[in-house]
Amino acid sequence: MNQQGGRADGMWLSDVEIDDEFWTPRRERNRDVTIDYQYEQLEESGTLENFRRVAAGKSGGFQGMWFQDSDAYKWIEGASYVLAQRDDPVLAERVDEVVSLIAEAQGEDGYLNTYFSLVEPESRWTNLHMMHELYCAGHLIEAAVAHYRATGTETLLDVAIDFADLIDDVFGDEIQGVPGHEEIELALVKLYRVTGTRRYLDLAAYFIDLRGKDDRLAWEIDNPETLGGAEYGDGSIIPDARSVFTREDGTYDGRYAQAHKPLREQETVDGHSVRAMYLYAAATDLALETGEDELIEAIERLWTNMTTKRMYVTGGLGPEAAHEGFTTDYDLRNDAYAETCAAIGSIFWNQRLFELTGEAKYADLIERTLYNGFLAGISLDGTAFFYENPLESDGDHHRKGWFDCACCPPNAARLFASLGDYVYSRRESALYVNQYVGSTVTTTVDGTTIDLSQDSALPWSGEVTIDVDADGASVPLRLRIPAWAESPTVTVNGETVDVPTDGYLELERAWTDDRIELTFEQTVTQLKAHPAVKADAGRVALKRGPLVYCLEAVDNDRPLHQYEDPSPVSTEHRPELLEGVTVIEGAASVPDRDGWDDDLYRPVSETARERIDVTAVPYYAWDNRAPGAMRVWIRS
Amino acid sequence: MNQQGGRADGMWLSDVEIDDEFWTPRRERNRDVTIDYQYEQLEESGTLENFRRVAAGKSGGFQGMWFQDSDAYKWIEGASYVLAQRDDPVLAERVDEVVSLIAEAQGEDGYLNTYFSLVEPESRWTNLHMMHELYCAGHLIEAAVAHYRATGTETLLDVAIDFADLIDDVFGDEIQGVPGHEEIELALVKLYRVTGTRRYLDLAAYFIDLRGKDDRLAWEIDNPETLGGAEYGDGSIIPDARSVFTREDGTYDGRYAQAHKPLREQETVDGHSVRAMYLYAAATDLALETGEDELIEAIERLWTNMTTKRMYVTGGLGPEAAHEGFTTDYDLRNDAYAETCAAIGSIFWNQRLFELTGEAKYADLIERTLYNGFLAGISLDGTAFFYENPLESDGDHHRKGWFDCACCPPNAARLFASLGDYVYSRRESALYVNQYVGSTVTTTVDGTTIDLSQDSALPWSGEVTIDVDADGASVPLRLRIPAWAESPTVTVNGETVDVPTDGYLELERAWTDDRIELTFEQTVTQLKAHPAVKADAGRVALKRGPLVYCLEAVDNDRPLHQYEDPSPVSTEHRPELLEGVTVIEGAASVPDRDGWDDDLYRPVSETARERIDVTAVPYYAWDNRAPGAMRVWIRS
């Protein structure tokens, strides 16, 4: 076993200690509120009881959604990341209990899925499209790897290995097929990395390669009555289900599950956006292991399609609610679906893309997504969550405490808890600083120990200080220059160095108590969307540093659609507002309401406009005060 | 019987002969194509067969929608209007056949509804909300009145009278209740006027007055299993049916059928827009007969709400498809439902409002609706129809030849055929010219015979000439000055007279071969919508004379959302285009596409715009060439 677990030059959470004015309070709330609350929900929702019933050999009495086991697994994964970074005996004991329960519920042959064990034991693996056995197995494996790496104990890892072995015995042999919801693919790569057992990588490759080549999913959609979980298998919990899965002519459209053609032939990011992100992340993992050119080309082609034609300015993904996913190029309607989990999945994928290529653009996108598309998903107090993240609301969209389909909160919890993974990275014998988050790290690069201590004023100001010490040894340091930084300046021990406009600034020297000071100017920028984006025609979005801003009704007198031609005048940091935010203040043009009387339509020549104050707040912070309208894209 | 039929000073179609460059070809196509095609459809759809089966005493075998009888009635009505204006032996024979068939199908007691007679004879009058027996009865009565007035024969009128007598015996006595779909109310007033029998007016008043006061409709919605037509009665053919009828708390919301409160207490136009128009039209008829102040106040309040807060610039009504109707003030989203029948219903209502008040604003709105919201509903060749009339389309909205619910085509047919009703009117011993449509009329005003011959270049040019002769007798003539006419000028025998800016110009003299020449300047006007209309914020609509214009993809190089700040440069009449239209040509700003490369978002400071040609065509003419996008409201 390799408790380090990652690729040969990976880093692990326990190396990084985060102490950041912006992120630390959020991570603490995640730990103290969210993970605690989620544990209670595991009991409340019957998730743990399902495992208890299976462990006790009972049948029937299943509670919740058919893929509810994954809630327990995601909770363990998030909790394990917390335990990797701090002692928490209460949490550790809870994790142990849940791990034991899961182990007890595992079948003799390694099978583990409480829905099928309790309700339809004879129907295992019959409904790959909808019933999510492999999806749950993937989350079990991710939890097991995290738990093992955090604690060194192998209880859950053994469970995962036994189940993975069973899956490997069954799939590719007696059953040919892929899961309707990707997840196990990237989990199997993790399991391969931590165990060194090649069959898991091969099984991941099997699932990735077969997708889009066989017609099993299509057959299932057309024959729901023959499947396990038939009450779900017809898609009846999904509104307008057949339209999600089928084309207008009634034939199966694999797009929903990225199964419309082999991955290597895909040109556009399609279908359910979380599934897409998990698949592409796994494929990037596979490419990291194999170096296969065709796969790398496909992944980069998909990334380019996503980032140049199918991504919100917040990093959010997928406009359409009906199938929770992508539609067509430039369809970026502002009543976006943009599921929080898709933003999280994008961060997973982009991290792997960085690892594959070493390119800063992936870390840039992680930053954009972290501060906007992801962070908006969680209320400031950490107790409520958006499933959907529109860029415009009439005032009727609000975070909720939990969901019938509770995927977003535990996914957010595990991302908060593993934030340290995204700050630094080792690659090509260099140490990368990818995110500017206050933290310390002690690690080794090619056998040389190096200490970094980072202090960051982001996102409110672009002042970053990094103290570096390697006892005089030389280690290449690569500092990301954010694409948004307009006139970046960097000094080392007070001396200015040349800085590229983006990408990485490489510094190499015999590090001995050296101080690097980075200054990323943060001006308010008005962004336009590509001319083909109908939804944003004649509109601008305000951006400052990594943050996208929005107008909220609570700060502005007029209905938001009336604001036009905003001119940012100043920014002001307000420590008392929304736990401390920098607001953008300015003026904008609104219609003069005089003269309208009872008219509904008037000649433009008889109408007038006036300029009034306008205030914008960071998008991530919206819907934390009085309910009301919000819009990111303001008329220009 | 009063074959003149209307109010004491009404006019009848046969007095008016239309000969107009714009309207005559449309009316001819309506007669030669639409009414003919509709007749074929009556056979094709099983509508006539339903009557035959009832006449033959058969049961079962009903074909089509449960309110399909009304198709036959509406066809007879439209055909009768044609017969009132010209000899057409073939059409007359067809009408006679259908009338005979209907008469044969009537029950001994006067009952007439083929659905209930064939399918559920025991369930008459059990499902007032959904099953439309009274709605069909209303169309029977309208057809009967039209047929009697056109032909002088009483066959169908007797059928209608017998059925109306039965309804009057049943309702208000053994049954208290109102129809879910208004229509019979206005029909009963017509029947009263032609027969002079007071009970029909009283029955109309009963239905109008009871609406919103009893809870029968609510009870039906909650007890669909006890009703006739249960397979329809649960609203299952209406998508998302309960949400149409119920509030969020699950209780019945009478708004859909204007039954949420008594009409005299209603403040806003609500619910299904066709139903609303028919109810308000009937209520205005009732007010004409009774002069009741409270009713008149309610009607005028509703009209003000509609025209100042809930009406498209085309005169279209009702944004929401789910309940085919009105929503909230200023909700004028451009993917409008705006059913063609609602525009027709608005014309019916406004004509009655004019008769009630003599105010020009109602004739103004009839003109706006005729040339835009109504006329767009029919293809140039008269064979295809819009049910919905959006003000913006991505290119996937097209007219269809017929509909499962075929209400719009026959409604359009009867309006085209009765256009003469809207051109002239007698009121307060004066002769009104309400619409500028080339025509001749010979009529009497207070016993004085007067001949008018009108020549009109509308809508392409505002030149109108009216020759008047009354053998030297004096008759007040009231000429509508359209609200859109900017500098109207009028001469009588070459001498300029003073003209009000809108309303009516009254001319009175001893008419002897006099010539009135009216000139209504037609400039292109850019209209703004009220600041509260979110959908049109930052947009303008182009209008010229009575016509609203739109951009169509086929005339313009760029996607329509890219056009901004249009500046009309000139107008040009193109006789070869769209059967002859005046187009608006100009320039507009569009994004410079250079420099975008693979960017999805760029600072506005790095983007540029350029001006290119833009062409707008009359809204009514859209979707008659290559399919493509269309938009009325252009970014400003």
Boltz contact constraints between the chains, C-beta under 6 A:
constraints:
  - contact:
      token1: [A, 308]
      token2: [B, 598]
      max_distance: 6.0
  - contact:
      token1: [A, 308]
      token2: [B, 600]
      max_distance: 6.0
  - contact:
      token1: [A, 313]
      token2: [B, 601]
      max_distance: 6.0
  - contact:
      token1: [A, 525]
      token2: [B, 603]
      max_distance: 6.0
  - contact:
      token1: [A, 526]
      token2: [B, 604]
      max_distance: 6.0
  - contact:
      token1: [A, 527]
      token2: [B, 601]
      max_distance: 6.0
  - contact:
      token1: [A, 528]
      token2: [B, 602]
      max_distance: 6.0
  - contact:
      token1: [A, 528]
      token2: [B, 604]
      max_distance: 6.0
  - contact:
      token1: [A, 528]
      token2: [B, 607]
      max_distance: 6.0
  - contact:
      token1: [A, 529]
      token2: [B, 601]
      max_distance: 6.0
  - contact:
      token1: [A, 530]
      token2: [B, 596]
      max_distance: 6.0
  - contact:
      token1: [A, 530]
      token2: [B, 600]
      max_distance: 6.0
  - contact:
      token1: [A, 531]
      token2: [B, 562]
      max_distance: 6.0
  - contact:
      token1: [A, 531]
      token2: [B, 591]
      max_distance: 6.0
  - contact:
      token1: [A, 531]
      token2: [B, 593]
      max_distance: 6.0
  - contact:
      token1: [A, 534]
      token2: [B, 561]
      max_distance: 6.0
  - contact:
      token1: [A, 537]
      token2: [B, 561]
      max_distance: 6.0
  - contact:
      token1: [A, 538]
      token2: [B, 564]
      max_distance: 6.0
  - contact:
      token1: [A, 538]
      token2: [B, 635]
      max_distance: 6.0
  - contact:
      token1: [A, 540]
      token2: [B, 604]
      max_distance: 6.0
  - contact:
      token1: [A, 561]
      token2: [B, 534]
      max_distance: 6.0
  - contact:
      token1: [A, 561]
      token2: [B, 537]
      max_distance: 6.0
  - contact:
      token1: [A, 562]
      token2: [B, 531]
      max_distance: 6.0
  - contact:
      token1: [A, 564]
      token2: [B, 538]
      max_distance: 6.0
  - contact:
      token1: [A, 591]
      token2: [B, 531]
      max_distance: 6.0
  - contact:
      token1: [A, 593]
      token2: [B, 531]
      max_distance: 6.0
  - contact:
      token1: [A, 596]
      token2: [B, 530]
      max_distance: 6.0
  - contact:
      token1: [A, 598]
      token2: [B, 308]
      max_distance: 6.0
  - contact:
      token1: [A, 600]
      token2: [B, 308]
      max_distance: 6.0
  - contact:
      token1: [A, 600]
      token2: [B, 530]
      max_distance: 6.0
  - contact:
      token1: [A, 601]
      token2: [B, 313]
      max_distance: 6.0
  - contact:
      token1: [A, 601]
      token2: [B, 527]
      max_distance: 6.0
  - contact:
      token1: [A, 601]
      token2: [B, 529]
      max_distance: 6.0
  - contact:
      token1: [A, 602]
      token2: [B, 528]
      max_distance: 6.0
  - contact:
      token1: [A, 603]
      token2: [B, 525]
      max_distance: 6.0
  - contact:
      token1: [A, 604]
      token2: [B, 526]
      max_distance: 6.0
  - contact:
      token1: [A, 604]
      token2: [B, 528]
      max_distance: 6.0
  - contact:
      token1: [A, 604]
      token2: [B, 540]
      max_distance: 6.0
  - contact:
      token1: [A, 607]
      token2: [B, 528]
      max_distance: 6.0
  - contact:
      token1: [A, 635]
      token2: [B, 538]
      max_distance: 6.0
